[in-house]
Amino acid sequence: MDCVFCAVVAGTEAAHRVLDEEAAVAFLDRRPLFPGHVLVVPRAHHRTLTDLPVAQVGPFFLQVQRVAAAVEHGLGAAGSFVAANNRISQSVPHLHVHVVPRNPEDGLRGFFWPRARYPDESGAAEVAERLRAALAATG
């Protein structure tokens, strides 16, 4: 497999590691939004969050939580932005969670894309119903 994040985990690709645990490895993003922008990846190759085995979700996100706290406390950030893409906008097809330090007036506005309201309450209700049905179908 030709995955740069698997190579970072294996130690064959250079990276500034900040965490190396059984469930996850975390390292600085090479093209950070701000200094301290960290990527947290599961040690095993899983392309998306939905591919991560259920038993690994908790241990993995415990490490994401630890990194978010370290980013805030270690860098004196007022908060952090924690996000993962699934397929769309996923530059490397290996699950990775971005932990970005945030401060007031840092230049980022909420999410990094335009947001809009539902056209009306019935539109929101229809989307909510579709999601409830999908959740019910998956158990």
C-alpha positions as CSV (number, residue, x, y, z in Angstrom):
1,M,0.0,0.0,0.0
2,D,1.3,3.4,-0.9
3,C,-0.1,5.5,2.0
4,V,1.9,8.4,3.3
5,F,0.2,8.2,6.7
6,C,1.0,4.5,7.0
7,A,4.6,5.4,6.2
8,V,4.6,8.0,9.0
9,V,3.1,5.4,11.4
10,A,5.8,2.9,10.4
11,G,8.5,5.6,10.8
12,T,9.7,5.4,7.1
13,E,8.3,8.9,6.4
14,A,9.6,11.8,8.4
15,A,7.1,13.7,10.5
16,H,7.1,15.8,13.7
17,R,5.3,13.4,16.0
18,V,3.5,14.7,19.0
19,L,1.9,11.5,20.1
20,D,2.6,7.8,19.6
21,E,0.1,5.5,21.2
22,E,-1.4,2.1,20.5
23,A,-4.6,3.5,19.1
24,A,-3.2,6.6,17.3
25,V,-0.2,8.5,16.1
26,A,-0.4,12.3,15.9
27,F,2.0,14.6,14.0
28,L,2.2,18.2,12.7
29,D,0.4,18.9,9.4
30,R,3.0,19.8,6.8
31,R,0.7,22.6,5.5
32,P,-0.9,23.9,8.7
33,L,-3.7,26.4,8.9
34,F,-1.8,27.7,12.0
35,P,1.3,26.5,13.8
36,G,0.3,23.5,16.0
37,H,-2.2,22.1,13.4
38,V,-2.0,18.4,14.2
39,L,-3.2,15.3,12.3
40,V,-4.3,12.3,14.4
41,V,-4.4,9.0,12.6
42,P,-5.3,5.4,13.6
43,R,-2.2,3.2,13.6
44,A,-3.9,0.7,11.3
45,H,-5.0,1.8,7.8
46,H,-8.7,2.7,7.7
47,R,-9.8,5.0,4.9
48,T,-12.7,6.8,6.7
49,L,-14.4,7.1,10.1
50,T,-17.1,4.7,8.9
51,D,-14.4,2.1,8.2
52,L,-12.9,2.3,11.7
53,P,-13.9,-0.8,13.6
54,V,-16.4,0.0,16.4
55,A,-14.0,-1.3,19.1
56,Q,-11.4,1.2,18.0
57,V,-13.6,4.3,17.9
58,G,-13.4,5.0,21.6
59,P,-9.6,4.5,22.0
60,F,-8.9,6.5,18.9
61,F,-11.1,9.5,19.9
62,L,-9.6,9.4,23.4
63,Q,-6.3,10.2,21.8
64,V,-7.9,12.9,19.6
65,Q,-9.3,14.4,22.9
66,R,-5.8,14.3,24.5
67,V,-4.3,16.1,21.4
68,A,-7.0,18.8,21.4
69,A,-6.3,19.5,25.1
70,A,-2.5,19.6,24.4
71,V,-3.0,22.0,21.5
72,E,-5.0,24.3,23.6
73,H,-2.9,24.2,26.7
74,G,0.5,23.7,25.2
75,L,0.1,26.6,22.7
76,G,-2.1,28.9,24.8
77,A,-4.9,28.7,22.3
78,A,-8.4,29.8,23.3
79,G,-9.9,26.7,21.7
80,S,-9.5,24.3,18.8
81,F,-11.3,23.1,15.7
82,V,-11.5,19.3,15.4
83,A,-12.7,17.8,12.1
84,A,-12.4,14.9,9.8
85,N,-13.3,14.5,6.1
86,N,-14.8,11.3,4.7
87,R,-13.7,10.8,1.1
88,I,-14.6,14.3,-0.2
89,S,-11.8,16.8,0.6
90,Q,-9.8,14.0,2.1
91,S,-6.3,14.7,0.7
92,V,-4.9,11.4,2.0
93,P,-7.2,8.3,2.0
94,H,-6.3,7.3,5.6
95,L,-8.6,8.4,8.4
96,H,-7.2,11.6,9.9
97,V,-8.6,14.1,12.4
98,H,-7.4,17.7,12.1
99,V,-6.9,19.5,15.5
100,V,-6.3,23.1,14.8
101,P,-5.6,25.7,17.4
102,R,-8.1,28.6,17.4
103,N,-8.0,32.1,18.9
104,P,-10.4,35.0,18.6
105,E,-10.0,37.0,15.4
106,D,-7.6,34.4,13.9
107,G,-9.0,34.9,10.5
108,L,-11.1,31.7,10.2
109,R,-14.9,32.1,10.1
110,G,-16.7,29.2,11.7
111,F,-16.5,26.4,9.2
112,F,-14.3,26.9,6.2
113,W,-17.1,27.1,3.7
114,P,-20.4,29.0,3.2
115,R,-23.3,27.9,5.4
116,A,-27.0,28.4,4.7
117,R,-30.3,27.8,6.6
118,Y,-32.9,25.2,5.6
119,P,-35.5,26.8,3.3
120,D,-38.2,26.1,5.9
121,E,-39.1,23.9,8.8
122,S,-40.6,21.2,6.6
123,G,-37.3,20.9,4.7
124,A,-35.4,20.5,8.0
125,A,-38.0,17.9,9.2
126,E,-37.6,15.9,6.0
127,V,-33.8,15.7,6.3
128,A,-34.1,14.8,10.0
129,E,-36.5,12.0,9.1
130,R,-34.2,10.6,6.4
131,L,-31.4,10.5,8.9
132,R,-33.5,8.8,11.6
133,A,-34.5,6.2,9.0
134,A,-30.9,5.6,8.0
135,L,-29.9,5.2,11.7
136,A,-32.8,2.8,12.3
137,A,-31.7,0.8,9.3
138,T,-28.1,0.4,10.7
139,G,-29.3,-0.7,14.1
